[in-house]
Structures are given as C-alpha cells and as structure tokens.
C-alpha cells in the first residue's frame, strides 16, 4: 500500500478529517490508498458511494448490472431524471468523479456470482453489499471468506434497516451464514413489493459507510460480530451480538 503525501488541495478538502485525532493526515493518506468493493448501486449502494467518495477512499469498485429507473429516484439520490435508462455504474462513476477527482472509480456492469466473487472481493480491502436477495448475499459471504476480507452487510424494508459486519475468515467472529443459515420464508418480500421509505436507505447506507471507514482506519468500536437495527417509525436504534456457528457450512473451516 503506497501512501503519498497530501498536497495542498487535499489538505483543504479533507481538513475536517485531518482535525480528528482518530484520523489525522496519516489516516487520510491511508484512506486514499485503500480500496472498497461495493456490490449494488441502488438505494443502499448510492449513499455508500457518495460518502466513501467524499471521504477520499482512493479506489471504489462498484458492481451492478442494472439501469436507472424512474422508480429509483425516490431514494437513490445520486441519480437524476435525465439518467433514466443509463447504466447505474456509469452514472455513479460520473457522480463520484465530479464529487472527488481523487477517487479511482471502477465500473463493473454485471452481477456478482459464484465464479467471480472471490476474485472481485480479493482485489479490494473490504466489501460492502447492498443487494436485495439472500442468494446473492450467500455468494458474497462465501467470496469474502475465500478472499479473507471483512464484509459489511446492509438491508432495508419499509421503515426499518440493518447493518452488520462479518469477518468469519478470522476463525472467531461470525459470517453472514452464521447469522442467516437459510433464507426466511418471506425472503421475496423486498422493496419492490412492500415499499421502503427513502431516507431509511440513506441512514443505513451512511452507517455502512461509517463502518467501512472505521475498518479501513483501524478505529475501534466497529460492528464486527454485531448487527445494528434502525427503526424509523419508533426513532430507535439498537445493536445486538451475533454468535459464530461452529457448524456453519460456510465458515466452519476457518478455525
């Protein structure tokens, strides 16, 4: 990992980070030398892209095969009406470059799958998933384990959301499969059928971005092995520990 000295414009751009004792100039250099894979550029991926690009994470790899639809605009705020019909990853790249030219944005306009997951995840320091189905989450989980990378997982529905951090490859903390051994019966009840309040995706996406920055910077107090649940209607947030399953079919071999 090569860390270059911050130039004058960068010191001005990242001044509020540099002033933080937990970050400082060295921490900002570390962010600029870091890379994150973001799977999904929708309601959850959009705020993650926005905040990590603004924070100066030097390389963002974004995987998503979708195009911008009119129904996305209620919550995916990096897209505009004029973007309807365009590939999300291409519009997201233009957004990120306009926001922060320091960022090397890699657009991957196809889905993650069992054949490419481990390689894609291994190319980055950590992975954040903002997908809407369990099958893909399991693929990402196995890829993260194989690549020995930490996974930040997110989900939203209606007025609620959650973010968790999994590191099952370390032989101690749980993986996503420990948390969800199998898809629930209502797995198909996603935002397309039940709806989601737009700002909920922004809150959860921002929380995921915060966890990613803490992990990259080595700031303690992450959600590793825990899940945070946000309830918008009740204005509540709570965190709970997740147990590692010694018989987990995905991470039990990492002991």
PyMOL commands that set and color helices and strands:
alter all, ss='L'
color gray80, all
select helices_A, chain A and resi 8-13+15-18+24-32+43-55+70-74+81-83+88-99+117-122+134-147+168-170+176-179+191-194+198-217
alter helices_A, ss='H'
color red, helices_A
select strands_A, chain A and resi 35-39+59-63+104-108+126-129+150-157+160-166+226-231+236-241
alter strands_A, ss='S'
color yellow, strands_A
deselect
rebuild
show_as cartoon
